[in-house]
Amino acid sequence: MWFEKALVATLTRLDAEHRRRRIRPVAIPGPRLVLADGRSLIDVSSNDYLGLSQHPALKARAIDWVKRFGAGARAARLVTGTLEAVSELEAKLAAFKGTEATLIFNAGYQANAAVLPALFELAGGRDALVFTDKLNHASLHAGCATAGVKEIRFRHNDLAHLEELLTQHAAGKPAFIVTETVFSMDGDRADVAALDAIAHRHNAVLYLDEAHATGVLGPGGAGLGVNAPGAVIMGTLGKAMGSAGAYIAGSQPLIDFLVNRCAGFIYSTAPAPAACGAVDAALDLMPTLDAERALLAERGLRLRQRLGELGIDTLASSTQIVPAILGSEERALAAQKKLEERGVLAVAIRPPTVPEGASRLRFSLSSAHSDIDFDLLLDAVGAIAA
Ligand SMILES: Cc1ncc(COP(=O)(O)O)c(C=O)c1O
């Protein structure tokens, strides 16, 4: 049958290219470790930057919400109505983000893939002028592809190039600039204040993905979008916030528009109460976690220094995400293996997630790691330089 043959041919090709991905069963004994193949490994691959996924307050609130509201949300929000508790949660999230309103989604991928096409509808749909950073996340590309727009890509974080392209293609016509505030694979930041100024100069709407900034950067973990008051902010709740889901934050008219026009909101079952409950608890904790955020910043710096001493490129990382650029897929996979032998789980990231020739280990640090864990990591990375 052609279908089976095509499936197997694709997998065989991926194997030959060292690009095949496999789902690996693990157990999670706590915020710092994973148990894989019977071994306990220090986890520097998850996005649980503050260890909140295992925090007792989040677990307790998730259970409480399940007891009060049930295991599932039963339907899309426009069908059965929205729990009062979820509306209150959205108001609390808006206060955290410093915006007028928020809207919660089931996942970041869903939010980007669904919200962007809805917004582009306001400026010509498939003809909308959309300027995107070359290293944007797959879900941002998915939003553009769903809308049928042809992305006009600027070089990564090169705002002079962005302005050149805006002048050339938009010349003051309505446009969108879509970027991340912390880049998921490089760990560097966008200059949000400069982007905001450019957006104003060129009549463009700024759309910021705060997946890796939410909870970690900005005042009280509110993200970097606070430096762009008029922007459309998207962020996730399954990373530093320790739960699952995503949000859009912005003005009330923006949220009301999405409730009416965003198909991925209208036709999708509301997020489960357990996930919302955990977010509610994470928001309560946010103002208390400045020491954890400072620890993450300090550890990021120390890991970059160590990798630098070993002659390993960490690009322009300035956050808790630290790439160790190794080049080929084979080298990245071999480095992952060497670290595992030393008790550390740092996953090799290969194309198409990152550009050709830029395979890497992506270290994502957590404040939940002990000092001993972190010292062990600093010691273990010596093996990948060899
Ligand atoms: C920048 C960015 N945006 C969006 C997402 C998708 O979020 P979620 O995992 O909630 O689907 C991710 C996930 O890794 C991400 O890194």
The ligand as a Gaussian input file, in Angstrom:
#p B3LYP/6-31G(d) Opt

LIG

0 1
 C        8.094000      30.792000      21.143000
 C        7.044000      29.761000      21.332000
 N        5.773000      30.055000      21.017000
 C        4.781000      29.158000      21.166000
 C        5.030000      27.890000      21.654000
 C        3.914000      26.905000      21.765000
 O        3.409000      26.866000      23.048000
 P        2.677000      25.568000      23.618000
 O        3.749000      24.625000      24.018000
 O        1.842000      26.063000      24.743000
 O        1.838000      25.007000      22.487000
 C        6.324000      27.546000      22.018000
 C        6.578000      26.187000      22.576000
 O        7.639000      25.700000      22.693000
 C        7.364000      28.494000      21.856000
 O        8.638000      28.190000      22.149000

